[in-house]
Amino acid sequence: MLIAGVVIETLPGRAPEVALRLASRGGVQVKGGDGDRRLAVVVSAASGAELERWAEELVRDDEAVLGVFPTYVGEDERA
């Protein structure tokens, strides 16, 4: 299992609503945000390709999301 820490950039003022949508998804943990346009999120997936697909789909499908920026990727040793 891979985990990735990402920063999600949203339209101004939209981070709280995006956080609510993300919190309902499996494999996604919202860790924090600035209350305006940035979220700190940890995502887990079976492969790097799956992580990449998740980010691409999020940007494509959520009009409030401007970008997903990885900060780290590693293996979850507990899995």
N, C-alpha and C positions, 0 to 999 in steps of 0.2 A: 504494500500500500504506500502510495506517495502522498505527501502533504505539501501544500504550498501556502505561503503567506503572500497575500496580495493587497494592494491598495486599489480601491475602486473609486474612480472619479465620477461624480454625477453632475447634473445641472444644478445651479445654485439653489439651495433650500430643499433639495430632493433626497438627500442622503437618508433622513429618517424613514421615509416611505420605502425606499429601496432596501433598507435594512430589514424592515418588516417582511418584505417579499422574500428576501434571502434566508431569513430565519426559518422559514417553513420548508426549505429544501434540505433533503438528506445530504450529508457529507459537507455541509457548509456551516461554519460557526462565525458569527459576527462578533468580533472582539472589542470593537470600539469605533469611534468616529469623531469628527469635529462638530457634529450637529448641523452642518451646512452642506458640504459637497464631497467629503472624503470619508471612506469607511476602511477599517482594517479588518480583513477577513482571512480565515484559515479554511482551505478547501482540501478534502481528501478524495483520492481517486485511485483506480487500479493501475493507471499508466500515465505517462506524460502526455500521450495523445488525447486521453480522456480529459485531462486538465485543460489542455489547449482548446479542445472542442467546447468545454464548459464556458471558458472565457469568451470565445467567439460567439456562442449562442446568446450569452448574457448581453453583450454589446448589441447584437443584432435584434434581439427580441424585446429589450427594455429601453424604451425611448428616453428614459431619464439617465441611463448609464452612458458616459462618454468614453470610458476606457478602463481596462483592467491591467494593473502594473505589478508584476511579480517582484517580491522582495527576497524570497528564498524558496527553494524546493529541496526536499529531502525525503528519506524513507522513514516511515513510522515504525520504529523498532518494536513497538508493542503489538503490532498487527501480525 
